[in-house]
């Protein structure tokens, strides 16, 4: 989609210096590569954390609505996670065993399989390197191995990682255009979005049209796309701007992949383990994947990544996907404890209720502000897309305002609330708080958003 001239992109607000004056930030600026990103938008140095809050070196507390990009389902230093880590250290369990079994590893596997979607409980698990990107790479390799094909179908707006392979699957062009050839034989199709449809139509019509395109690509002999090994999708696109997959579209994707004998991969790195109001976002919308990619929350805040897949796909040769840290013991212990606690405490249901409170609050504070174009999400994965109401695209929809989103993010930080941005031109203010966040803390986040929005409105004339 082409946007009108004058569109404002996101950029960190000017602070008068390259980065703020805290000496930790300054040393980081001197020593670390320019690829670092979060300290540019969130210039704070953290020294302590508990629950939903973190504290910087000046003693100021912040409500953490980023939570390790969704990795901290139980927040910071949850007692069950801390105890699990202490138990491992006290017992003297080896901390790194490659893929040799330990009681800790076995407990994690059994705990995870108890709560998986039913079709995958007779499947197989592969421990990957400790990042979601490596797990996505493994899922693609598995699909290629099982089918003997090479192609992968992905979606616009997707985010699957920052390795050479996963960047090929990712939607954002700016991060891959400097790199030349990436993973070959990857095709992208439009993802049905609830606001700013790629087809310029209503939600339901857009979902139907996107589904027809998937069926055409996979089953029409004249589509020009060789039948791929895999289709990969996020049940809710996170970095793409909190775009939930419509259930009708999920059903079409599942039907089309079965017709083409193509492996369906659900990337639940960010959505998995209760965040969207259900334990597994893919199960809630009927996506029914052949491969489930998991990381972030399943490690209890420590690095851990796995894929779980249907048993009939298990055609690996020994060592076909290897790495040193394939299930590090502390992460396995923290992960098992986190899974148990999410289930015991009913935190998926809590995320559903809290998410409703969050989105309703955002809608309320933005009701009279045309710069909030759309509020959306599932559970505690919510976003508010900010727009410039004075400039519209070819479909008459106000264009995304990344400039405003960057300033709202900074103004919220000044009010003690940490949030992320994402989506088209980083114009979506994103909320990913821990699942244990209280109602009072949610209300505080909403109030900070409203106050930040009003504060930018008050001084925007001098700042633009």
FENQUITA-V272466 format. One record per residue. N is the residue number from 1. PSI is psi in whole degrees, 0 to 359 (NA if undefined). Layout:
n = [N;N]
psi = [PSI;PSI]
This chain:
n = [1;2;3;4;5;6;7;8;9;10;11;12;13;14;15;16;17;18;19;20;21;22;23;24;25;26;27;28;29;30;31;32;33;34;35;36;37;38;39;40;41;42;43;44;45;46;47;48;49;50;51;52;53;54;55;56;57;58;59;60;61;62;63;64;65;66;67;68;69;70;71;72;73;74;75;76;77;78;79;80;81;82;83;84;85;86;87;88;89;90;91;92;93;94;95;96;97;98;99;100;101;102;103;104;105;106;107;108;109;110;111;112;113;114;115;116;117;118;119;120;121;122;123;124;125;126;127;128;129;130;131;132;133;134;135;136;137;138;139;140;141;142;143;144;145;146;147;148;149;150;151;152;153;154;155;156;157;158;159;160;161;162;163;164;165;166;167;168;169;170;171;172;173;174;175;176;177;178;179;180;181;182;183;184;185;186;187;188;189;190;191;192;193;194;195;196;197;198;199;200;201;202;203;204;205;206;207;208;209;210;211;212;213;214;215;216;217;218;219;220;221;222;223;224;225;226;227;228;229;230;231;232;233;234;235;236;237;238;239;240;241;242;243;244;245;246;247;248;249;250;251;252;253;254;255;256;257;258;259;260;261;262;263;264;265;266;267;268;269;270;271;272;273;274;275;276;277;278;279;280;281;282;283;284;285;286;287;288;289;290;291;292;293;294;295;296;297;298;299;300;301;302;303;304;305;306;307;308;309;310;311;312;313;314;315;316;317;318;319;320;321;322;323;324;325;326;327;328;329;330;331;332;333;334;335;336;337;338;339;340;341;342;343;344;345;346;347;348;349;350;351;352;353;354;355;356;357;358;359;360;361;362;363;364;365;366;367;368;369;370;371;372;373;374;375;376;377;378;379;380;381;382;383;384;385;386;387;388;389;390;391;392;393;394;395;396;397;398;399;400;401;402;403;404;405;406;407;408;409;410;411;412;413;414;415;416;417;418;419;420;421;422;423;424;425;426;427;428;429;430;431;432;433;434;435;436;437;438;439;440;441;442;443;444;445;446;447;448;449;450;451;452;453;454;455;456;457;458;459;460;461;462;463;464]
psi = [130;141;151;157;142;359;133;125;162;141;147;135;145;140;1;337;169;317;159;172;349;135;333;317;321;316;323;317;321;325;326;159;164;356;345;144;309;319;343;321;331;77;72;150;120;143;344;158;151;131;239;10;154;161;138;182;342;2;6;136;146;141;121;94;23;316;53;39;37;1;335;73;323;12;195;132;45;139;323;327;315;317;321;319;318;321;317;315;320;327;347;22;139;136;337;121;20;238;24;142;149;161;325;316;315;319;321;312;313;321;317;314;335;333;2;159;142;316;342;358;344;15;203;152;141;123;129;181;160;37;152;324;317;325;322;316;317;319;318;317;319;314;319;319;316;326;340;12;171;336;155;135;125;185;147;141;352;153;121;2;179;12;169;319;313;334;327;331;344;148;325;122;325;327;347;344;327;354;353;215;130;208;124;168;42;134;142;139;160;144;135;112;148;344;135;57;137;344;354;32;183;169;305;321;322;319;319;318;319;321;319;322;320;314;318;313;323;333;346;125;344;11;340;358;114;141;121;163;323;154;131;136;152;131;329;121;120;291;336;1;27;68;102;141;126;139;323;322;319;317;321;317;316;316;317;321;324;318;326;1;43;139;130;119;126;118;100;33;318;332;341;155;50;348;323;8;355;155;318;119;325;321;321;331;6;24;325;64;159;332;132;124;124;141;208;256;330;350;5;27;353;159;121;138;139;163;144;131;161;143;327;347;356;73;20;147;151;131;11;333;110;172;158;314;66;69;71;140;316;319;322;318;314;321;314;318;321;315;314;317;322;318;312;316;1;40;340;313;321;319;325;313;316;323;322;318;319;310;322;322;317;318;322;314;342;6;324;15;107;353;349;101;326;139;132;172;180;128;222;47;88;155;150;115;122;141;165;102;347;354;126;157;188;339;3;13;133;140;153;142;85;328;313;318;319;322;327;319;315;320;327;321;318;338;9;26;128;124;170;166;161;193;189;121;28;41;2;122;120;141;121;58;164;153;347;9;142;165;319;320;321;316;323;320;317;315;321;322;312;316;321;317;316;323;322;321;324;327;12;332;322;342;340;NA]
